[in-house]
């Protein structure tokens, strides 16, 4: 069920070594007197430098899977190994530090801290780690990020002074600023119009293609998923299919949409 | 409507902790208020009892000036005055019992009060209830009635013999009756010996009378008798008073206490109002969508507003009821702690229906006043709010200064209505000034907030940089709410610091006063006047280590027909001691002039009040009715304390003319090389001469301890206001956490540990507490100085910084605030990231 649809053209291609592995993940929630099985045994592997999209309809379990992969939540059973560490075996503090140092998150609803300005929001992971982001290499990295997301001149704006697209770009910059091993993006374009959404996806793709950033993207939009090297189709708490798209510069979604149609999605 | 009310009730139950906190805030405020009311009622009752004990059924009391007392001619004139039905003369002296049993070096026993009465007249005005035995019958029998306490302490039974030590030979009387335990005639100490008038006078070798109680014939107006007495008593000075005046004088001594308690109650209620306002505002913000839905479904504005008001009524009623019950306990504790207020013994609180009603009404009024603004906000929520995915209600977020002023005024006006009458006008003006100053401080807080937040955050930067940054921003996010929270804390802390300042000044002023006006290190006091003939000066001055002995007498003085406190002192002793300061007049000349006679030194407080100046002449009335002209030779910064203020100081030649029989105290100055043995020798010798040696340090210590007790109580009450404010901090921070759930989730997702989240909330509380402490301390210092100045404090005693109170305010302000953050911080640390980031 795999398909190589386009020849890789990237400068930074995924290497074979997995940076993220999930083994037989399940997740259940009690809901009143019944139990909801959000995930029913998911195993997957993401190689360093790879751009993977998790696709599926609402309620398919894709966001739950992302939360478990990113260590925001713990599985009912199974385990997640991120950068060589099994998250469920770590204490809350160590898991938090792993998240802080090795991952970045972008959420659908921007989720910036309204009290902090653009620079402070981007520098948040450093500040949380007790580092001073106003000096040396960190300051340079901040400047680099602001440039990457095209927010020069707006460094001291507060979130409520920015457009939605700009806010999401700040969120992307914050997720990338530590140079994380993995970037998790949960419907990052869900609240944006078409053009602004594309800007965000372009920025993500550039970071993957040019800097070797590993990305796991959750989306229900085939056009967004078409930026990925590989698409995992989630349904009913399981991975129903894997679609290999390969690294492509044009992000054409036609083939993917066709494949999804074959799957009835 | 019933459905809406049920919804309001469910709203309270849904947030049990918050409802309980708010009710506790109201309860604490009402408790302090009711404790004050019940204590004041207890003081009133105690004053009434004391006055009744003093004068019984007498309508008027004619009291003598000076030791010699009223002459028999005056007593006769009183009896003969038209309208006088009963004139009961009495003679009073203080002495020791059984001095012969005490050896040198023994501490003197507690003195007793000997009262000589005319049994037939006295019993028509006073009950003299007996526990056992029989009443006195004749004027000259060698019998006595004794107080129950004295009988117990001295093992006296019916038939026991008592030796009364007079100035000459001792007199022996037999106990024929013991007064009942609670008979007011035995006085507050219960150590009274009631003897027939003639026997008592003979024992003390006296012929005068201390006072005459007058019973007015039925149908005669007291004013008519007063006028007649004033017309007929021209021979010698006297003080004419009615039970009402005695009561007033006693109440005056409790005024400051009542005023301060009432003020602290107002502050506690004010802090409670902040708590209620914040809680109900929080309810509006949280339920904005629900309330919008109600509006969309057809509920009117007033129905939605009543949703909030019903909650307020429940909070107010439950809180006030609990407050009244706790107030009784608090007042009982206050009475036990304080013992006496001014001259009035405080046996316990008295619960009156009016007091309960006033406290309940105040609790309800403050709660409802605090609820009005949130209720108005709720009524103004547009139905469209219910349709929005995210809620933002600027109106609900902006706390309004005008609301603050309105509640402040309401508490003030209501306070005026139930203001304790004992506090008097001066107390009221002082309290109003302090109250207004607190309002000004509370109004200034929002404007100073950005600067103060930065300052208060400084101590946290080295240990929690990010947390400090977030806390600072969070405090400033909703300035109105932060200002409310801080203001409540500020007024409580300001009271602690202000009371600390006033207490410190009072101690310093009292200490300095005693040290300045007494020319010695030790005061030897006597309960009866010691004449020059006794030669005590010579005996004492020959003792080793004694550098100087200076006799002092305190007496009543009639100046231009008005009773004032008088003191006889030796001018040359004051001149050589060098601490008696004059603000007007030449010191050495003035002191020499009083020794020469015909001169007086007037205390500055009186000179200022009555417009007296050096060179003025005053008429002093002597005991035989003639007049001594006293020329003012100096105005003293302060003089010896008397019963009703500071004393007019005269020399001994004038004192003798004014009827002063002898010294009732000796100031002893030791030589610089005097050792402990010399002091001990003096003490032993003094006791053998029936003089009680009291080192000045001990007098200052006793005054200091009494002040400590009173101010300790005030501090404890003010602390209640701070606890209320701390409850407000719990509420505010909880509200902040609920509003910031998503933000906290993002921070956690970005790598903030639970501990860091916890810390950021605690730091926010610390910053809030720090701002409260800074404002509270600054305001407290200013208000303390204001209180001292308004109370006519000594300008020469610097109003220092009460460091202990400042430290307490700092520790309590910041510490209690951080402690209050424990619960909201735990809530914040437990926020689920997954839920938080999806939280709308």
Contacts between the chains, C-beta under 8 A, distances in Angstrom:
chain1	res1	chain2	res2	distance
A	67	B	833	7.8
A	67	B	834	5.0
A	70	B	749	7.8
A	72	B	749	6.0
A	72	B	833	4.5
A	72	B	834	5.3
A	72	B	837	7.7
A	73	B	832	7.8
A	73	B	833	7.2
A	73	B	834	4.8
A	92	B	753	7.4
A	92	B	754	6.1
A	93	B	753	5.2
A	93	B	754	7.6
A	93	B	755	7.2
A	96	B	748	7.2
A	96	B	751	5.9
A	96	B	752	7.1
A	96	B	753	4.6
A	96	B	754	7.4
A	97	B	751	6.8
A	97	B	753	7.4
A	99	B	749	7.1
A	99	B	750	8.0
A	99	B	751	5.3
A	100	B	750	6.8
A	100	B	751	2.1
A	100	B	752	7.6
A	101	B	751	7.1
A	105	B	749	4.9
A	105	B	750	7.1
A	107	B	746	7.6
A	107	B	749	7.8
A	107	B	837	5.2
A	109	B	742	7.9
A	109	B	837	7.7
A	109	B	840	8.0
A	111	B	742	6.4
A	111	B	743	7.9
A	111	B	745	7.4
A	111	B	746	4.3
A	111	B	749	7.7
A	111	B	837	5.8
A	112	B	746	7.4
A	113	B	470	7.6
A	113	B	743	5.5
A	113	B	746	6.5
A	113	B	747	7.0
A	114	B	477	7.7
A	114	B	743	7.2
A	115	B	470	6.5
A	115	B	473	3.4
A	115	B	474	6.3
A	115	B	477	6.2
A	115	B	743	7.9
A	116	B	469	7.8
A	116	B	470	7.9
A	116	B	473	6.9
A	120	B	469	7.7
A	124	B	747	7.4
A	124	B	750	5.3
A	125	B	750	5.4
A	125	B	751	5.5
A	127	B	465	7.1
A	127	B	466	4.5
A	127	B	469	7.4
A	128	B	466	6.0
A	128	B	747	7.2
A	128	B	750	6.3
A	128	B	751	5.1
A	128	B	752	4.9
A	128	B	756	6.6
A	129	B	751	6.9
A	130	B	465	7.2
A	130	B	466	7.6
A	174	B	750	6.9
A	186	B	837	7.9
